[in-house]
Amino acid sequence: MKKHNFYAGPSILPQYTLDKTIEGIRDFAGTGLSIMEISHRSKEFIACMNDTIALAKELLEVPSGYQVIFLGGGASMQFAMVPMNLMVKKSAYLVTGEWASKAFKEAKIYGEAVEVASSKDKNFNYIPKNYTVPADADYFHITTNNTIFGTELKKDPDVKVPMVADMSSDIFSRPVDVAKYAIIYAGAQKNMGPAGVAMVIIREDALGKVTRPIPTILDYRTHIKSESMFNTPPCINVFAVQQTLQYLKDLGGVKVMQKKNIEKAAILYDEIDRNKLFVPTIADPEDRSIMNICFVMAPEYKELEQPFSDFAKSKGMVGIAGHRSVGGFRASTYNALPKESVQALVDVMKEFEKKN
Ligand SMILES: *Cc1c(COP(=O)(O)O)cnc(C)c1O
């Protein structure tokens, strides 16, 4: 039976990425060697890294003065690298979920980190509005998409200080005004490739202001200078990201992707709103994520949660269990998820409603 992959991460990748990566494992760039067994200093791999960086810059229209690097350690390592490299005295954080909380925690190690607002009072089911960012903050950190609870900041906020964004779960899903940010970072395993590599976009003049000693490998300047080759990069991961970005470019780029993603999300949210068995966990349509769509059973149908889960599974739905801190269901509708999978889930919801 065809599987419909709604996992939140690692998650579905384009078939193109999988096919090309299998090819690369057998014979990388016509070298007769696998991408797993060739030197990262070979001209073929250097070309792969440079092309991946160039594709990322092109797709996100990264302005001059910015660098794109690929690092190991995932997005979580960036929680620490950001304050270590950027925070002279003070930083500001918008705490919209578990990932944002983890980022905020790291910042407190390096100075005065201010929580400008938090939606923790309501289990992170909305995006706080009307907050004030201290004018003397070195940066304002946001998490654009709240992967676990299903909220999303779909527009780049307007604030007076440079922004830093964790875009792990909505990178390349829509256009971004990169010029508003000092740093944008994202782990690969939601919209780019396999886990184990993170992309970081950095405005160069944001660096070099702190006086604290930074370990060489955690200093962004090290990786900029060595063009993401300070140490051995996760070669196969970078290669897979290159394939995904090439595929995205061939499809028409992030604007085309955004249109498809909005369409997919609307199909599912409409069904959640219509179907008497389910309720959305995010009430305000403006705050609803286009990438991670969370819903629970309506209170009067609570006992149908396990039966629905089993029914959906029997129809090929994979990975729709909600995160343990929310319960219910979460369907992740990343770039690579086809509209047919969303339609298949909606059909399952309709069929289950008829049976109950
Ligand atoms: C998945 C995720 C992370 C964690 O990524 P790792 O690569 O596992 O460190 C951080 N932030 C957000 C928004 C995520 O979705």
PDBQT file of the ligand as one rigid body, heavy atoms in Angstrom, charges set to zero:
ROOT
HETATM    1  C1  LIG A 401      13.601  20.105  14.515  1.00  0.00    +0.000 C 
HETATM    2  C2  LIG A 401      13.833  21.460  15.016  1.00  0.00    +0.000 A 
HETATM    3  C3  LIG A 401      14.972  21.803  15.755  1.00  0.00    +0.000 A 
HETATM    4  C4  LIG A 401      16.027  20.786  16.171  1.00  0.00    +0.000 C 
HETATM    5  O1  LIG A 401      16.833  20.423  15.117  1.00  0.00    +0.000 OA
HETATM    6  P1  LIG A 401      18.104  19.481  15.373  1.00  0.00    +0.000 P 
HETATM    7  O2  LIG A 401      18.719  19.482  14.010  1.00  0.00    +0.000 OA
HETATM    8  O3  LIG A 401      17.584  18.161  15.812  1.00  0.00    +0.000 OA
HETATM    9  O4  LIG A 401      18.960  20.108  16.383  1.00  0.00    +0.000 OA
HETATM   10  C5  LIG A 401      15.132  23.111  16.147  1.00  0.00    +0.000 A 
HETATM   11  N1  LIG A 401      14.224  24.044  15.843  1.00  0.00    +0.000 NA
HETATM   12  C6  LIG A 401      13.104  23.755  15.155  1.00  0.00    +0.000 A 
HETATM   13  C7  LIG A 401      12.130  24.834  14.836  1.00  0.00    +0.000 C 
HETATM   14  C8  LIG A 401      12.878  22.454  14.704  1.00  0.00    +0.000 A 
HETATM   15  O5  LIG A 401      11.770  22.169  14.021  1.00  0.00    +0.000 OA
ENDROOT
TORSDOF 0
